[in-house]
Amino acid sequence: MTTSKKIHLLIVEDEAPIRDMIKFSLPAEFVVTEAENTAQAKTCIADRQPDIILLDWMLPGMSGVEFAKALRSATLTKNIPIILLTAKAEEENKIKGFDAGADDYITKPFSPRELIARIRSILKRGPIAYPDEVLVIGDIALNLQKHEVKIKNDILSLTPVNYRLLAFFMKHPNRTYSRDQLLQHVWENALEKTDRVVDVQIKRLRAVLSPYGCSEIIQTVRGSGYKMVQP
């Protein structure tokens, strides 16, 4: 009989009741390690690299956002999925969290069922990250080091904005982003841009992908924005 692989989860949270609530609500497929602050978290990661990290925003010493940035800048931890736990529900704070490298964001108070669903969703989705920093979704391969995009061995000719837009979508597939969020993440001088700019660049990016049958990978979510759907 085969046993399923355990999911190693690191909880970085200074409030013991919240850690206990998370720990005792998780199903048997999870193995939990706890840390009260980022110093303890670094030790835990050095001992055993987790599959995913639940990271509180407000921590003593280094904040969760600062720690997320540090994890993303380190070779050994840059691809570990991160979910930020926070009481800060404003959109501006969510954008700060995503800019720091968080994969998802859940606002306190939250239900254990919602948290488990978010964790499983992140672990299921791509993109596939290889050691040479190539992201692959469907037939599209994006090399982050070379700033090069290939489809079936053809190198695409992309403008800088289209490249950044495609790279952002490939780093965060299956998630809907509003036009304002895309402006904040992808464009320089975002305050000087309008929603129309996003629509135009999405259209141009789809036109480049269309000859390869990949234009539908970027979908319009009516009333919400756009998302990249992983085949």
N, C-alpha and C positions, 0 to 999 in steps of 0.2 A: 504494500500500500504506500502511495506517495503522499507526502505532506506538502501543503502550500507554503510558499515562502513568506516568512514573517516580515511585516513592515516596521522598520525601526523609526520611531517618532521621537524627536527631541522637543520637549516643552521648555521654553525659556520664559518664565513667568514668576514674578516675585511674590504673588499672593498664593499661599498654599491651598486655600479652599478652591480656587479656580483650577490649580493643577490637579487636585484630587477629583474634582468634578469631571475633568477631561479624562483622567486616567481610568476612573472606574466606569465611565460610560462607553469606552472603546471596546469593540469586539475582540475576540481572542487572536485575530490575525495581526494585532499590533503589539509591538514590544516598546515600552515607554522608558525614556530616560528623562530625568528632570534636572533643571538648573534654575537657580534663583536670580542669577544675574549673568552678564556676558562673560565674566571671568570664568565662572563655573562652566558656562556653555562651551568656551574654547577648550577646556580640559576634556569635556565630554566628547567633543568632535575629534579631538586628538586621539582619544581612546578608541572611538568607533564612529565612523562617519554615518550620520543618519540618512534615511531615505527622504525625509521631509522634516521641516522645522516649523513649529508654531512659536511665533516670536511676539511677545508683548511690546507695545510701543513705549510705554512708560516704565522704564527700569532704572534702578539705582546705578549711578555711574554713567556708563555709556548707554544711550537710548537704543531702543530697538531699531529705529531708522538708521542710526549711525552704524549699528552692528550689521544690518542688512547690507549696507554699502561696503563694509569691510569684507563680508563674506563673498560678495560679488566680485571684489577686486583680487581675491586670492585664488590661485590656480586650482587648489584641491577642493574648494567649496563653491566655486562660482556657478555650478550647475545644480546645486541642491535646491529643490523647491522650498519657498518660504511663504507662509501665511501669516500676515500681521494680525494680531489681536489688539483691539483698541476701543476706547470709548469715544474717540474723535470721529464723528460721523460726517463732518462737513466734506464736500467734494474736494476742496483745496487740500485737505489732509490726505484724502485717498490718493490724489495725484502725487503728493510728496512720497507716499508709501510706494507707489508703483515706480516712481523715478528712482527710489532707493534700491529697487530690484525685487520688490515683493511680487510673487505670482498671484496672490489673492489677498483679500482684505475682509475681515469679518468683525462686525461691530458688537461690542458688549452691551447688554447681555445677549447671549446667543444660545440656541438649543444644541444639545449634543448631536441630534440627528442632522441638523444643518451642517455642523462642523464635519461630521463623518462624510457627508455627501460631498462637501467641498474638497476634502482630502482625497477621496477616491477619484473625483473628477480630475484633479491635478495630476495624480499618478497615472491615470489612463491616457492623458493627452500627450502629444509631442510638445515641442519638436524634438527630434533625435539630435543630441549634441555629441559630436565626435571629438577626439583629442585635438585634431587640427582645426577645430572651431568651424565646422561645416554644419549648418542647419539643413535638415531635409524634411520636406513636406510634399508628399506626392512625388511628382517628377521634378520638383524645383529644389535645387541645391544652392545654398547661399554660403559663401566662404567669408567669414567675418574678418579674417586677417587680410585677405587679398581684396576685399570689397568687390567680389566677383559673384555673379549669379549665372548658373547654368541650368538648362533644361535639355535633357537627352544629349549632352555633350556640346550643345550650342551655347556660346556665351552671349548673354543678353546685353543690349545697349540701353542702359537706364540713366536717367538724370539723377543728380545727387538726392533730390527730394524723393523721387520714385524708389531709389535704393533704400533710403532710410524708412520710407513707408512700408516697403515689402519686408525689410528686416524686422521692423516693429511687430508687424502682423505674425511673422514666423516665430518670433520669440513668445508671442501670446496668442496662440491659436484658440479657436472655439470660444472666444470671449468677445462680447460686443462692446465697442467703444463709440462714444458720441463724437461728433465733429469737433466739439470744443476739446475733448480729451486728446484726439489725434493732433490737433493744432499744438497743444501743450507738449506732447511727447516727441513730435516729429519735426516741427517747424522752428526755425530761429525767428526771433522777433514775432512770436505768436500773437501778441496783442495787436499787431498791425494787420493781421490777416482776418479773413472772413470765412464763414462756413462754405461759401461758394468755392474757395480755393481748394478745400478738401475734395469736393465733388469733382472738380476738374482733374485733379491729380489721380484720383481713383479711376476715372474714366481713361486717362492716359496709361496708367499701369495695366488696366485690364486689356487695353489695345495691344500692349507689348506681349501679354501672356496669351492672348486669343489664338494666334497661329498654332500654338502648341496644345490647344484644348484646355488651358488652365485658367481662363478668365473667370469662370464661375466659382473658383476657390475663394474669391473675395465676394461676399454676399452683402446686399443691402438689407438692413433690418429696419423695416418701416417704422418711422417715428422714433427710432433709437440711434441709428448710425450704421456702422459697418463691422463685419467680422470676417476672419479667415477660417474656413471650415476645413479641417483635416480630413482628407479622403479616407 
